[in-house]
Amino acid sequence: QVQLVESGGGLVQPGGSLRLSCAASGRIYSIKTMAWYRQAPGKERELVASLAFSGETNYADSVKGRFTISRDNTNNTVYLQMNSLKPEDTAVYFCNFQTYVPGTTRDYWGQGTQVTVSS
């Protein structure tokens, strides 16, 4: 059974940096995209960044120029480098792997890691 295990969250001051990691345990095949989402208290979950199998990336406007998504295909791991963090980046961050299955796709989710930006 595939599980996504996240790490790297924590408390950081405004302007600081964090690097989130998400590794898939178990065999996972036919990955379409790897992505990071976040959910702040009282808000809906939103896409932060995605990385397609082709290498194409997509970022939320609010994080462009500050966050970078990358991957290690050998270990089925996706990273999110977050720089110049702001208090409004505070949220629970979830990783997502979407895979191809016959006729459709399947989503895997991590358990979430808390990121708090505060002085």
Secondary structure, 3 states (H helix, E strand, C coil): CCEEEEECCEEECCCCCEEEEEEEECCCCCEEEEEEEEECCCCCCEEEEEEECCCCEEECHHHCCCEEEEEEHHHCEEEEEECCCCHHHCEEEEEEEEEEECCEEEEEEECCEEEEECC
